[in-house]
Amino acid sequence: MSSLIAQSKRMLFSARRILLASAVLVPLAACQDGLDGAFPKAERPIPERLKGTMRAKGMGSRSPIMIRIFKEEDTLEVWKRKSTGRYDLLKSYEICKWSGKLGPKHKEGDRQAPEGFYHVTPALMNPNSSYYLSFNMGFPNSYDRSHGRTGSHLMIHGACSSAGCYSMTDELISEIYALAREAFRGGQRSFQIQAYPFRMTPENMVKHRDSKNYAFWEMLKEGYDHFEATKIPPRVEVCGKRYNFNVVARDGERFSARRSCPSLGMPESLALSYLDVKRKEADVFEKLLAKKEDRDRRELPPMTLATALPGIEVIKPEPKPVEPEIKDQKTEQPSDLVAQPKQQKPADPVAATLKPVPKDGPLPGVGTGGITVPTGVGPAGSLAVPKTRPSG
């Protein structure tokens, strides 16, 4: 009897040990599933809740992306292309840490996070980062190099630790990395990063008007406004040591960051969209600035394309040839088929020498030459403008 009792106690003790072990292992498994789970960290799938947001907004899981960064607001935005060809905000992420202060990076070791326009290719993605996951921003770009700026390995990464980079938590960088990875697998060759000191609103521009970086920020705002106007990442060229947005070289010259800009043109549709944004903001900016400077508000002259886009020629679309009207013989009434009298020979001897317009040829005054600049959306969300050689 005593041996039976002892055996029962041993069995009860073993059951308790099993239950205790299970209680410990369950939270550990849940923790593992939180980041790594059954996938390597660089292959974690896009969360289902985010895929649901994509479907609701007409986005594909592998459609192109774009990133915007705002230092002052500690915000990183991921935008994604919709079925319409335009981009929409998919999600905003809180930046855990960024180093330095408002303003661009100038030299190696200044611990400044970059500001400007950068492009990330698959080669800049790092699945084996010491900071969980990361991708290189591509600093310095051609604009930075034209101003003698130096630095290397400027990243967006995990680990919530920054020395000149933009740092996220591991969980957030895993999600952002997955979005970029899938966009590349969908055919996107590079995605654009727009890094700003703050949201480029009239209120913030007035607030920071006295900064030594204001002229630089005004230039960045041009790109910001182009995106706000079209919801398509702007085409970025660098010439004359400055950023230029949505422009083409009219004479086919090559863009060079250190040389003067060639003759620049911009498709009319893009120019008018940009002008609309500038007009809406001009009065707001003047009102806020007058209040800050404690003065009366000035009456602003009307803003035109020439004042909004100085030195840039607006390219109008080429008119389509007028097609000659062809009557449907089957629907003609008998009265239409009555023979018409022959045209009398003109009495003017000069007019008599003019050749008639061919029956199927172009109408007088309608040419077939000229420059045509499409303004549609290319396969990867870029502007459909004439190809130019890469920036120097």
Rosetta blueprint (number, residue, H / E / L):
1 M L
2 S H
3 S H
4 L H
5 I H
6 A H
7 Q H
8 S H
9 K H
10 R H
11 M H
12 L H
13 F H
14 S H
15 A H
16 R H
17 R H
18 I H
19 L H
20 L H
21 A H
22 S H
23 A H
24 V H
25 L H
26 V H
27 P H
28 L H
29 A H
30 A H
31 C H
32 Q H
33 D H
34 G H
35 L H
36 D L
37 G L
38 A L
39 F L
40 P L
41 K H
42 A H
43 E H
44 R L
45 P L
46 I L
47 P L
48 E H
49 R H
50 L H
51 K H
52 G H
53 T H
54 M H
55 R H
56 A H
57 K H
58 G L
59 M E
60 G L
61 S L
62 R L
63 S L
64 P L
65 I E
66 M E
67 I E
68 R E
69 I E
70 F E
71 K L
72 E L
73 E L
74 D L
75 T E
76 L E
77 E E
78 V E
79 W E
80 K E
81 R E
82 K E
83 S L
84 T L
85 G L
86 R L
87 Y E
88 D E
89 L E
90 L E
91 K E
92 S E
93 Y E
94 E E
95 I L
96 C L
97 K E
98 W E
99 S L
100 G L
101 K L
102 L L
103 G L
104 P L
105 K L
106 H L
107 K L
108 E L
109 G L
110 D L
111 R L
112 Q L
113 A L
114 P L
115 E L
116 G E
117 F E
118 Y E
119 H E
120 V E
121 T L
122 P H
123 A H
124 L H
125 M E
126 N E
127 P L
128 N L
129 S L
130 S L
131 Y L
132 Y L
133 L L
134 S E
135 F E
136 N E
137 M L
138 G L
139 F L
140 P L
141 N L
142 S H
143 Y H
144 D H
145 R H
146 S H
147 H L
148 G L
149 R L
150 T L
151 G L
152 S L
153 H L
154 L L
155 M E
156 I E
157 H E
158 G L
159 A L
160 C L
161 S L
162 S L
163 A L
164 G L
165 C L
166 Y E
167 S E
168 M L
169 T L
170 D H
171 E H
172 L H
173 I H
174 S H
175 E H
176 I H
177 Y H
178 A H
179 L H
180 A H
181 R H
182 E H
183 A H
184 F H
185 R H
186 G L
187 G L
188 Q L
189 R L
190 S L
191 F E
192 Q E
193 I E
194 Q E
195 A E
196 Y E
197 P L
198 F L
199 R L
200 M L
201 T L
202 P H
203 E H
204 N H
205 M H
206 V H
207 K H
208 H L
209 R L
210 D L
211 S L
212 K L
213 N L
214 Y H
215 A H
216 F H
217 W H
218 E H
219 M H
220 L H
221 K H
222 E H
223 G H
224 Y H
225 D H
226 H H
227 F H
228 E H
229 A H
230 T H
231 K L
232 I L
233 P L
234 P L
235 R L
236 V E
237 E E
238 V E
239 C E
240 G L
241 K L
242 R E
243 Y E
244 N E
245 F E
246 N L
247 V L
248 V E
249 A E
250 R L
251 D L
252 G L
253 E L
254 R L
255 F L
256 S L
257 A L
258 R L
259 R L
260 S L
261 C L
262 P L
263 S L
264 L E
265 G E
266 M E
267 P E
268 E H
269 S H
270 L H
271 A H
272 L H
273 S H
274 Y H
275 L H
276 D H
277 V H
278 K H
279 R H
280 K H
281 E H
282 A H
283 D H
284 V H
285 F H
286 E H
287 K H
288 L H
289 L H
290 A H
291 K H
292 K H
293 E L
294 D L
295 R L
296 D L
297 R L
298 R L
299 E L
300 L L
301 P L
302 P L
303 M L
304 T L
305 L H
306 A H
307 T H
308 A H
309 L L
310 P L
311 G L
312 I E
313 E E
314 V E
315 I E
316 K L
317 P L
318 E L
319 P L
320 K L
321 P L
322 V L
323 E L
324 P L
325 E L
326 I L
327 K L
328 D L
329 Q H
330 K H
331 T H
332 E L
333 Q L
334 P H
335 S H
336 D H
337 L H
338 V L
339 A L
340 Q L
341 P L
342 K L
343 Q L
344 Q L
345 K L
346 P L
347 A L
348 D L
349 P H
350 V H
351 A H
352 A H
353 T L
354 L L
355 K L
356 P L
357 V L
358 P L
359 K L
360 D L
361 G L
362 P L
363 L L
364 P L
365 G L
366 V L
367 G L
368 T L
369 G L
370 G L
371 I L
372 T L
373 V L
374 P L
375 T L
376 G L
377 V E
378 G L
379 P L
380 A L
381 G L
382 S L
383 L E
384 A L
385 V L
386 P L
387 K L
388 T L
389 R L
390 P L
391 S L
392 G L
